[in-house]
């Protein structure tokens, strides 16, 4: 197998289009996005604090809303929910940044692709849970955020679920890890199944 030093530029360009490279770049993109979201929420705490407070208080839903008994009016509980969201985003960002580094390192050491995939999956599932369960399920349905014109984050949540879902699918395509599977009874040292005669 040719080493990077003796490959031609055309071969290197084609290698840049492989699925592991795509997985690296996609994971890095979503890591950057969620890191910026967390950083923005930490450095500009008040802006999205108001968003969370209004959603949980249900004060901009329909006037005759029969679901208002669900509202959380305690600002302490509202702020605790917001801090939990920021902590979740920060942890997801750290995991996805770690996964991006693992993907990048695994490009030269294919036996490490599976670890990158698993680490990235944890971060991506955290994003899916935050925006799917947190924003769409709890915020959108339980607190009827869909009724609010002013404080409605459903479109952004759907975009994030779509993006994270696509990245999760791409990173789980067999070619992303070279078909490697977790080592089992019939797996080799690098987790690949050994050929049988």
C-alpha positions as CSV (number, residue, x, y, z in Angstrom):
1,X,0.0,0.0,0.0
2,X,1.5,3.4,-1.0
3,X,2.5,5.7,1.8
4,X,1.3,9.3,1.9
5,X,4.8,10.5,0.8
6,X,4.8,8.5,-2.5
7,X,1.1,8.9,-3.5
8,X,0.3,11.1,-6.4
9,X,-1.8,14.3,-5.8
10,X,-4.7,12.8,-7.7
11,X,-4.8,9.8,-5.4
12,X,-4.6,12.0,-2.3
13,X,-7.5,14.1,-3.7
14,X,-9.6,11.0,-4.2
15,X,-8.7,9.8,-0.7
16,X,-10.1,13.1,0.6
17,X,-13.5,12.0,-0.7
18,X,-13.8,8.8,1.4
19,X,-16.5,8.2,3.9
20,X,-14.2,8.4,6.9
21,X,-13.1,11.9,5.8
22,X,-16.7,12.9,5.3
23,X,-17.5,11.5,8.8
24,X,-14.7,13.5,10.3
25,X,-15.8,16.7,8.6
26,X,-19.5,16.3,9.4
27,X,-18.7,15.4,13.1
28,X,-16.4,18.4,13.3
29,X,-19.1,20.7,11.8
30,X,-21.8,19.7,14.3
31,X,-19.2,19.8,17.1
32,X,-18.4,23.4,16.1
33,X,-22.0,24.3,16.0
34,X,-23.0,23.0,19.4
35,X,-19.8,24.4,20.9
36,X,-20.8,27.9,19.6
37,X,-24.4,27.4,20.9
38,X,-23.1,26.5,24.4
39,X,-20.5,29.3,24.3
40,X,-23.2,31.8,23.2
41,X,-25.6,30.7,26.0
42,X,-22.8,31.0,28.6
43,X,-21.5,34.4,27.5
44,X,-25.0,35.8,26.7
45,X,-26.9,34.1,29.4
46,X,-29.9,36.4,29.5
47,X,-31.0,36.1,25.8
48,X,-32.0,32.4,25.8
49,X,-32.8,32.6,29.5
50,X,-35.8,34.6,28.5
51,X,-36.6,32.0,25.8
52,X,-36.6,29.2,28.3
53,X,-38.6,31.2,30.9
54,X,-41.4,32.1,28.4
55,X,-41.6,28.5,27.1
56,X,-41.9,27.0,30.5
57,X,-44.3,29.7,31.8
58,X,-46.5,29.2,28.7
59,X,-47.3,32.9,28.8
60,X,-47.3,33.4,25.0
61,X,-49.5,30.3,24.1
62,X,-53.1,30.6,23.1
63,X,-55.2,32.7,25.6
64,X,-57.8,29.9,26.1
65,X,-55.2,27.2,26.3
66,X,-56.5,24.4,28.5
67,X,-53.0,23.1,29.0
68,X,-51.7,26.0,31.1
69,X,-51.8,23.9,34.3
70,X,-48.5,22.5,33.0
71,X,-46.8,25.8,33.2
72,X,-43.7,26.2,35.4
73,X,-43.9,29.7,36.9
74,X,-40.9,29.4,39.3
75,X,-38.0,31.4,37.9
76,X,-35.6,29.2,40.0
77,X,-36.9,26.1,38.2
78,X,-36.9,27.8,34.9
79,X,-33.3,28.9,35.4
80,X,-32.3,25.4,36.6
81,X,-33.7,23.9,33.4
82,X,-31.7,26.4,31.4
83,X,-28.5,25.7,33.2
84,X,-29.1,22.0,32.6
85,X,-29.6,22.6,28.9
86,X,-26.3,24.6,28.8
87,X,-24.5,21.8,30.7
88,X,-25.9,19.2,28.3
89,X,-24.8,21.3,25.2
90,X,-21.3,21.8,26.7
91,X,-20.9,18.1,27.4
92,X,-22.1,17.1,23.9
93,X,-19.7,19.7,22.4
94,X,-16.8,18.2,24.3
95,X,-17.7,14.7,23.2
96,X,-18.1,15.6,19.6
97,X,-14.9,17.6,19.6
98,X,-13.2,14.5,21.0
99,X,-14.8,12.4,18.3
100,X,-13.6,14.7,15.6
101,X,-10.0,14.4,16.8
102,X,-10.5,10.6,17.0
103,X,-11.8,10.5,13.4
104,X,-9.0,12.6,12.2
105,X,-6.4,10.4,13.9
106,X,-8.1,7.3,12.6
107,X,-7.7,8.4,9.0
108,X,-4.1,7.2,9.3
109,X,-4.8,4.3,11.7
110,X,-8.0,2.6,10.4
111,X,-8.1,0.2,13.3
112,X,-9.2,3.2,15.4
113,X,-12.2,4.1,13.3
114,X,-14.6,2.2,15.4
115,X,-13.6,4.1,18.6
116,X,-14.2,7.4,16.7
117,X,-17.6,6.1,15.5
118,X,-18.7,5.1,19.0
119,X,-17.6,8.4,20.6
120,X,-19.3,10.4,17.9
121,X,-22.5,8.4,18.3
122,X,-22.7,9.3,22.0
123,X,-22.4,13.0,21.2
124,X,-24.9,12.8,18.3
125,X,-27.4,10.9,20.4
126,X,-27.1,13.6,23.0
127,X,-27.9,16.2,20.3
128,X,-30.9,14.1,19.2
129,X,-32.2,13.8,22.8
130,X,-31.7,17.5,23.5
131,X,-33.6,18.7,20.5
132,X,-35.9,15.8,20.0
133,X,-37.0,15.0,23.6
134,X,-36.2,18.4,25.1
135,X,-37.3,20.9,22.5
136,X,-39.8,19.1,20.4
137,X,-41.3,16.6,22.9
138,X,-41.2,18.6,26.2
139,X,-41.0,22.2,25.0
140,X,-43.1,21.8,21.8
141,X,-45.8,19.5,23.1
142,X,-45.8,19.4,26.9
143,X,-45.4,23.2,27.2
144,X,-47.2,23.9,23.9
145,X,-44.4,25.9,22.4
146,X,-45.9,25.4,18.9
147,X,-48.7,27.8,19.9
148,X,-46.3,30.7,20.5
149,X,-45.4,33.1,17.7
150,X,-42.7,34.9,19.8
151,X,-40.9,32.0,21.6
152,X,-41.0,29.0,19.2
153,X,-37.8,27.0,18.6
154,X,-39.3,24.1,16.8
155,X,-37.8,24.9,13.4
156,X,-34.3,25.2,14.8
157,X,-34.9,21.9,16.7
158,X,-36.0,20.1,13.5
159,X,-33.0,21.4,11.7
160,X,-30.7,20.1,14.4
161,X,-32.4,16.7,14.5
162,X,-32.1,16.4,10.7
163,X,-28.4,17.4,10.7
164,X,-27.5,15.1,13.6
165,X,-29.5,12.3,12.2
166,X,-27.7,12.6,8.8
167,X,-24.3,12.6,10.5
168,X,-25.2,9.6,12.6
169,X,-26.3,7.7,9.5
170,X,-23.2,8.6,7.6
171,X,-20.9,7.6,10.4
172,X,-22.6,4.2,10.7
173,X,-22.4,3.3,7.1
174,X,-20.2,0.2,6.8
175,X,-17.6,2.0,4.7
176,X,-17.1,4.7,7.3
177,X,-15.2,2.2,9.5
178,X,-14.0,-0.1,6.7
179,X,-16.6,-2.7,7.7
180,X,-14.9,-3.1,11.1
181,X,-17.1,-4.6,13.9
182,X,-16.5,-4.9,17.6
183,X,-14.1,-7.8,18.2
184,X,-16.0,-11.0,18.9
185,X,-15.3,-14.7,19.1
186,X,-14.5,-14.8,15.4
187,X,-13.0,-11.3,15.1
188,X,-9.4,-10.5,14.5
189,X,-7.2,-8.3,16.6
190,X,-8.5,-5.2,14.8
191,X,-12.2,-6.2,15.1
192,X,-12.6,-7.4,11.6
193,X,-14.0,-10.8,10.8
194,X,-11.5,-13.2,9.6
195,X,-12.0,-14.9,6.2
196,X,-13.0,-18.5,6.4
197,X,-11.8,-21.1,3.8
